[in-house]
Amino acid sequence: MAAILGQPRAAGQAYNVTGEEAITQAGFAELIAEIVGRPLTLVPFDPALLARAPAGPVFGQNLVYDCHAVYTTTKLRSELGLRPRYTLASGLAQTWEWYPRKGWRAVPSTSPTKTRCSA
């Protein structure tokens, strides 16, 4: 990501920096669960329920569609000529391992399905 900083063409743009492989949102969640060693259950959700949600963005709303979004580095490669040095899995694993080395640790939350980090 540091390579993007000096690129004037990157100003105001959003780029996926995920690795060479394409990955769906569900696949991304599964990969994170695998790396952090936590179980993951993807629960089917009826998109019709979104009609009852308050106006504005709804967290996780993109996970309910059959055509799940796919993250790729195509824009990053085509517009800036940059290629990731690491796979998404290795980059996430290195990031997860970095936290305890810097004094961050996982702290159980009151929810059985959530963990938060603290210094």
N, C-alpha and C positions, 0 to 999 in steps of 0.2 A: 504494500500500500504506500510505502514511502516513495516509491518511484512515481506515483501519480502526482505528488506534491508540486513538482517543478514543471508540470505539463499545463500550459495555458488552456489547451483544448479541454482539459478535464474540469475547468471551473464551472460550477453549477450543474455538473452531471453526476449521475449515480452509476456506480459500477459494481457488479458482483465480483468478489475476489474469493472464489471458492475452490479453485483447483481446475484441472483440465476437464474432469468428468462432469457431466450434467447430473443434477440431482433434484428430485422433487422435494416439496416441502415436507411431505410425510417421510421421505427417505432421510432428509436432514434431521428431523426429530429422532428417527430411529438411530442414526449415526451418533448423535449426541448422547442418547441413552446408553448406547454400547460403550462409548468412551468413558463416561462417568460411572459406569457400572450400576446403573439404575434400571429397574424394569420400566417398560413403556407399554401402555395400552392406548391404542388409537380407538376412540369411541365414535361410532357412526352418529351423524348429526343430521337432522332434517333441515335443509336450508329454508323451508317455509317458516321456521321459527324465527328467522332473522326479521321477518315482517313485523314481529311484535317487539323487537328491540328498540330502544330509544334512538333517535336520530344521531348520526355520527358513526365513526368507525367502530367496529366490533372486533375485539381481539380474537384472532384465530379464524376470522370469517373465510379466508381464502382456503382453509383446509377442508371446507365442506363441499367443494365443487368436484365433480368427477374429473375435470381436466386439470387437476393440481398444477400450480405454477412450477416451472422448472428453472433452477438457477444454472446459468452457464457463464463462461467468461468470454463469450463471443464478442460482445461490445468492447470489452477491455482490449482484446487482441486486435480487433479490426480498427478501432479508432486510435489506440495509443501504441499498438505494437508490443504490448506487454504480455508476458506469459507467467503464470504462477510458478514459483520454484518448488512448491510442496503440493502434495495432494491435500484435498480438504480433510481427509481423515488424519493425516500426519500433522497438519497445522492445528487442528482442533485438539489433538492429543497433546501436542507440545504446549499449547495454551493452557490446557487443564493441568498439566504437570507444573507449569510455571507458577500458578497460584500459591501452592504451599511453600515453594522456595522463596517467595516474596512475603511470606508471613500471613497469607490469606488462608483460611480454612473453611470447609463446609460446615455450616451450622444448621442442625435440624430445625425446621420451622414447626409450627403447630399443625400443619397439614401433613398427612402421611405421604403425599405425592410431591411435596415441594422441599427444596433445599435452598438456602440462601448463603451467601458468602459474607464474611466479615473479616476485618483486619485485626 
